[in-house]
Amino acid sequence: MWKKPCTNALKLYANAAIQPDASDVGKAVAALHDTRPEVIIMITTGVPTVSFIKAYNKARLGMRFFALSVMGTQATLRALGPDGVGVVVTSVVPFPWSQSNPVAREYRSAMQKAGYDNLSFLGFESYINAKVLVEGLKRAGKNLTRTEFVSAMEGMKQLNLGGFEVGFSKESHQGSRFVELTIIGPGEKFTR
Protein backbone atom coordinates (compact mmCIF):
# COMPACT_ATOMS: atom_id res chain seq x y z
CA MET A 1 0.00 0.00 0.00
CA TRP A 2 1.48 3.34 -1.04
CA LYS A 3 0.91 6.44 0.96
CA LYS A 4 0.88 9.96 -0.38
CA PRO A 5 4.30 11.58 0.07
CA CYS A 6 4.66 14.18 2.78
CA THR A 7 4.13 17.62 1.25
CA ASN A 8 6.50 19.33 3.65
CA ALA A 9 9.41 16.99 2.94
CA LEU A 10 12.95 18.26 3.17
CA LYS A 11 14.65 19.27 -0.04
CA LEU A 12 17.69 17.31 -1.16
CA TYR A 13 20.77 19.45 -0.56
CA ALA A 14 23.23 17.51 -2.75
CA ASN A 15 23.78 13.96 -3.92
CA ALA A 16 26.41 11.81 -5.55
CA ALA A 17 26.09 8.31 -6.98
CA ILE A 18 28.60 5.55 -6.27
CA GLN A 19 29.10 2.47 -8.44
CA PRO A 20 28.64 -0.91 -6.69
CA ASP A 21 32.39 -1.61 -7.11
CA ALA A 22 33.22 1.80 -5.53
CA SER A 23 35.37 2.68 -8.56
CA ASP A 24 34.08 6.28 -8.58
CA VAL A 25 34.30 7.05 -4.87
CA GLY A 26 36.84 9.84 -5.46
CA LYS A 27 34.43 11.60 -7.80
CA ALA A 28 31.56 11.28 -5.30
CA VAL A 29 33.72 12.58 -2.45
CA ALA A 30 34.77 15.61 -4.51
CA ALA A 31 31.20 16.38 -5.55
CA LEU A 32 29.88 16.32 -1.99
CA HIS A 33 32.93 17.90 -0.37
CA ASP A 34 32.50 21.02 -2.51
CA THR A 35 28.92 21.50 -1.23
CA ARG A 36 30.10 21.49 2.44
CA PRO A 37 27.25 19.34 3.84
CA GLU A 38 26.57 19.08 7.57
CA VAL A 39 25.72 15.35 7.37
CA ILE A 40 25.86 12.65 4.73
CA ILE A 41 23.14 10.01 4.54
CA MET A 42 24.50 6.89 2.88
CA ILE A 43 21.90 4.96 0.86
CA THR A 44 24.54 2.39 -0.05
CA THR A 45 25.79 -0.88 1.38
CA GLY A 46 29.03 -2.78 1.65
CA VAL A 47 32.20 -1.72 -0.13
CA PRO A 48 30.85 1.58 -1.55
CA THR A 49 29.83 2.76 1.93
CA VAL A 50 33.11 1.78 3.57
CA SER A 51 35.21 3.18 0.71
CA PHE A 52 33.29 6.47 0.64
CA ILE A 53 33.54 7.07 4.39
CA LYS A 54 37.27 6.32 4.43
CA ALA A 55 37.91 8.55 1.39
CA TYR A 56 35.74 11.41 2.71
CA ASN A 57 37.52 11.32 6.07
CA LYS A 58 40.82 11.88 4.22
CA ALA A 59 39.33 14.98 2.56
CA ARG A 60 37.50 16.33 5.63
CA LEU A 61 37.48 14.94 9.15
CA GLY A 62 34.48 15.26 11.43
CA MET A 63 31.68 14.55 8.97
CA ARG A 64 28.59 12.90 10.45
CA PHE A 65 27.58 9.86 8.38
CA PHE A 66 24.27 7.99 8.63
CA ALA A 67 24.23 4.45 7.21
CA LEU A 68 21.59 1.78 6.57
CA SER A 69 20.88 -1.03 9.02
CA VAL A 70 22.62 -3.62 6.82
CA MET A 71 25.88 -1.88 7.72
CA GLY A 72 25.44 -2.96 11.35
CA THR A 73 27.78 -5.94 11.13
CA GLN A 74 31.11 -6.84 12.69
CA ALA A 75 32.58 -7.06 9.18
CA THR A 76 31.63 -3.42 8.58
CA LEU A 77 33.16 -2.35 11.88
CA ARG A 78 36.41 -4.13 11.02
CA ALA A 79 36.46 -2.70 7.48
CA LEU A 80 35.89 0.86 8.70
CA GLY A 81 38.33 0.61 11.60
CA PRO A 82 38.95 4.04 13.18
CA ASP A 83 37.05 5.73 10.32
CA GLY A 84 33.87 4.15 11.67
CA VAL A 85 33.92 5.98 15.01
CA GLY A 86 30.92 8.29 15.08
CA VAL A 87 29.09 6.75 12.11
CA VAL A 88 25.38 6.50 12.91
CA VAL A 89 23.79 3.23 11.79
CA THR A 90 20.04 2.70 11.69
CA SER A 91 18.73 -0.47 13.28
CA VAL A 92 15.41 -2.18 12.62
CA VAL A 93 15.62 -4.29 15.79
CA PRO A 94 16.43 -3.36 19.40
CA PHE A 95 20.02 -3.22 20.64
CA PRO A 96 21.18 -6.90 20.75
CA TRP A 97 23.35 -6.21 23.81
CA SER A 98 20.48 -4.66 25.80
CA GLN A 99 20.25 -5.98 29.35
CA SER A 100 16.65 -4.80 29.73
CA ASN A 101 15.11 -6.23 26.55
CA PRO A 102 13.84 -9.82 27.11
CA VAL A 103 14.14 -10.99 23.50
CA ALA A 104 17.69 -9.56 23.28
CA ARG A 105 18.65 -11.55 26.40
CA GLU A 106 17.00 -14.64 24.86
CA TYR A 107 18.97 -14.12 21.61
CA ARG A 108 22.28 -13.80 23.47
CA SER A 109 21.52 -16.90 25.54
CA ALA A 110 20.62 -18.93 22.42
CA MET A 111 23.79 -17.80 20.67
CA GLN A 112 25.90 -18.67 23.72
CA LYS A 113 24.30 -22.13 24.01
CA ALA A 114 25.03 -22.72 20.32
CA GLY A 115 28.68 -21.75 20.87
CA TYR A 116 28.63 -18.42 19.06
CA ASP A 117 29.91 -15.15 20.46
CA ASN A 118 29.59 -13.00 17.34
CA LEU A 119 26.42 -11.08 18.14
CA SER A 120 25.11 -8.60 15.60
CA PHE A 121 22.07 -6.61 14.58
CA LEU A 122 21.74 -8.82 11.49
CA GLY A 123 21.91 -11.98 13.60
CA PHE A 124 19.34 -10.59 16.02
CA GLU A 125 17.03 -9.62 13.14
CA SER A 126 17.36 -13.15 11.76
CA TYR A 127 16.55 -14.58 15.20
CA ILE A 128 13.40 -12.44 15.42
CA ASN A 129 12.42 -13.37 11.85
CA ALA A 130 12.76 -17.06 12.72
CA LYS A 131 10.54 -16.63 15.80
CA VAL A 132 7.89 -14.90 13.67
CA LEU A 133 8.10 -17.60 11.00
CA VAL A 134 7.65 -20.37 13.58
CA GLU A 135 4.65 -18.57 15.10
CA GLY A 136 3.13 -18.20 11.62
CA LEU A 137 3.64 -21.91 10.92
CA LYS A 138 2.05 -22.86 14.25
CA ARG A 139 -0.95 -20.65 13.54
CA ALA A 140 -1.34 -22.07 10.01
CA GLY A 141 -1.98 -25.53 11.46
CA LYS A 142 -1.03 -29.07 10.50
CA ASN A 143 -2.45 -28.96 6.97
CA LEU A 144 -0.05 -26.28 5.80
CA THR A 145 -0.69 -24.59 2.49
CA ARG A 146 0.52 -21.28 1.14
CA THR A 147 -2.99 -19.84 1.57
CA GLU A 148 -3.23 -21.03 5.21
CA PHE A 149 0.21 -19.63 6.00
CA VAL A 150 -0.53 -16.22 4.45
CA SER A 151 -3.86 -16.12 6.27
CA ALA A 152 -2.18 -17.01 9.57
CA MET A 153 0.43 -14.29 9.10
CA GLU A 154 -2.17 -11.67 8.13
CA GLY A 155 -4.13 -12.62 11.24
CA MET A 156 -1.11 -11.98 13.45
CA LYS A 157 -2.25 -8.47 14.38
CA GLN A 158 0.00 -8.08 17.40
CA LEU A 159 2.70 -10.47 18.54
CA ASN A 160 4.91 -9.53 21.49
CA LEU A 161 8.18 -11.41 21.25
CA GLY A 162 9.39 -10.10 24.60
CA GLY A 163 10.09 -6.41 24.27
CA PHE A 164 9.64 -6.31 20.50
CA GLU A 165 6.26 -6.35 18.78
CA VAL A 166 5.32 -7.29 15.26
CA GLY A 167 1.97 -7.23 13.55
CA PHE A 168 0.56 -8.03 10.14
CA SER A 169 -2.75 -7.61 8.35
CA LYS A 170 -4.18 -7.98 4.85
CA GLU A 171 -3.30 -4.33 4.28
CA SER A 172 0.22 -4.46 5.75
CA HIS A 173 2.82 -7.15 5.30
CA GLN A 174 5.49 -5.06 6.99
CA GLY A 175 5.65 -6.55 10.47
CA SER A 176 7.46 -3.74 12.22
CA ARG A 177 8.14 -0.06 11.82
CA PHE A 178 10.81 -0.03 14.53
CA VAL A 179 13.86 2.09 13.77
CA GLU A 180 16.57 3.07 16.22
CA LEU A 181 19.87 4.87 15.79
CA THR A 182 23.14 3.44 17.06
CA ILE A 183 26.63 4.88 16.86
CA ILE A 184 29.88 3.11 16.12
CA GLY A 185 32.18 3.76 19.05
CA PRO A 186 35.87 3.14 19.65
CA GLY A 187 37.04 -0.45 19.66
CA GLU A 188 34.67 -1.53 16.89
CA LYS A 189 31.63 -1.54 19.16
CA PHE A 190 28.12 -0.14 18.84
CA THR A 191 26.77 2.29 21.40
CA ARG A 192 23.45 4.03 21.84
N, C-alpha and C positions, 0 to 999 in steps of 0.2 A: 504494500500500500504506500503510495507516494503522498507526501504532504506538501502543501504549498510552501515555497521557500519564504523565509523570513524577509520582510520588506525593509527592515532596518539593519540588514547584514553589513558587516564591515567590508570596506573596499580593499581589494588586494593592493598592497603597497608595491611589491616587486616579486618577480618569480624567475626561476632559472631551471631548466630541465637538465636531468642527468641521465646518461645512457646506462642501461643495466650493468654494463661491464666497467662503469666508472671512468671510461676513457676520456670524457670531457669535463672532469671535475674542475680542472684549472679554469676553464672557461666559465663555468657556473660560479665559482668562487669570485672571479673578477667581476662578473655581472652584478652579483649581490653586494660585494664589498663596496663598489662605487656608489650604491644607493644608501649606504650607512644605516642598515636596519637596526632596530632595537632587539628583535628576536628573530629567529629563523625556525619555521615550522617545517620539519622534514616529512614529506609524504613519500618516502622511499624506504627501502628495506635493505638489509645486508651490506654488501661491499660498497654500493654507492653512498649509503649513509655514513659508514665508517670513514671512507676515503674523503668525503666532503668535509666532515667535521675536523679531521686531522689537517686537511689542506687549509681550511678557513682559519683554524687556530694559528697556523704559521703566518697568515696574512694579518690577522687581528685577534689578539687574545681577549677573553672576557665576553664573548658572544654567548647569549642564552639560546640553546637549541632545545626544541621539543621534538620528540621522536615517537613513532607508532609503537603500540604494545608488542609487536613481534620483535622489537629490538631489545626486549627485556630478558635476554638470555646471558648465561655465563660466557658463551662464545663472543657475544658482542662486547661484554665488559673487558675480556682479555684483548680483543682486537683494538678497542679504543685506548686501553691503557690509561695513562694520565690525562689524555685528551677527553676522556669520558666524564671526568669529575665535573659535576654541575649540569650535565645533560638531563633534561626532564623527559621521562618516558611515561607514556600513558599506560594504564593497566586496566584490563577489563574484568579482573578478578581482584579480591582483596589481597593484601600483603601476605604472601605465603609464610613469612616468619612471624606473623602476628601471634602474640601470646593470648590475646583475648578472643580471637575468632575461633569458634569450635571446629569448623570445617578445615581451617588452616592447621590446627593442631592435629586433626585426624589425618590430613594429608602427610604431615611430617612424620607422624607415627607409622603410617603405612609405608612410606618410603624407607624409614629406618628399619622396619621389620623385613623389608625386601632387600636390604643391604645397600641402599643407595643413599648418598649424602649430597648429591647435586640437585638441590632444590632450585626451582625457577618458577617464574610466572607462567611460562608455557606449560611446564609440567603440572602446575596447580590447575590451570585451565583445562588440561586434558583429564585430570582427575575428576573435576567437577562435571565435565562433559560425559565421562563414563558413568558417573552416578545418575545423571539425568537420563541417559540411555537405558540403564538398567531399570529405573523407575518406569520409563515409558514401556519397556518390554513387559514388566510385571503387570501394568495396567491394561495392556493389550490382550492378555490372557493366553491360554494354552494353544488355542487355534490361531496362531499368529499369521496374519496377512498384512500386506502393505496398508490396506485400507484401515484395518483394526489398529495398526501401530500409529498411523497418522491421526486417527480419531482419538486414540489414547493421549497422544502428545498435545493435540489441540484442546483436550479436556483438562489438561494440567494447568489450571488457571493460576495457582500459587503453590509453589513447592519450596519449603524452607529446608535447605540442606545443612543448616546449622550456622547461622550467621550470614548466609548468602541465599537470596531468593531468586527463583526463576519462575516464569509463567508464560504460557502459550495460549493461543486461541485460534479460531479460524481466520481471524483478521490479522494476527501477528504471529509470525514464526520466529521472531527474534526473542529469545528467552530472557534476556537481561539487557538493561540499559546502563548498567554499572560502569562507571569510568572513574578512575582515581589517578592522581599524578604521583610519581615517585621520582627520586633524584638519585643519580649515580654519585656515590660518595667516594672518598679515598679508599684504597685497598680493594677496588673492584667489588664494591658492595652497594646494594640499594638502600636508600633511607627514605623516610617520609617527611 
